Amino acid sequence: MTQASPTPGNGTGTPTVEERSQEFRPVTGGATETSSAEGLLITAYVLMWAILMGFLYLTFRRQAAVDKRLGELERALPKRSDA
């Protein structure tokens, strides 16, 4: 088992007050945000609505094809029973 190395600070192995600080320190020279949260939220909502509308469109198309095929089968059924 390895022992943790002492934290640099005052030489006693305990961190200094500045090293233990919990306050916010902004990073300088870091990457800046390129997208706002509002823009991302609007984009997500638009994308979800577009996916939903596409799904509904495809569902209605498939249902129309099923209805058409069912109509053809219903018309063919009496002809077959008469023969």
Secondary structure, DSSP 8 states (H G I E B T S, - for coil): -------SSSSSSS--HHHH--S----SS-----S-HHHHHHHHHHHHHHHHHHHHHHHHHHHHHHHHHHHHHHHHHHHHHH-
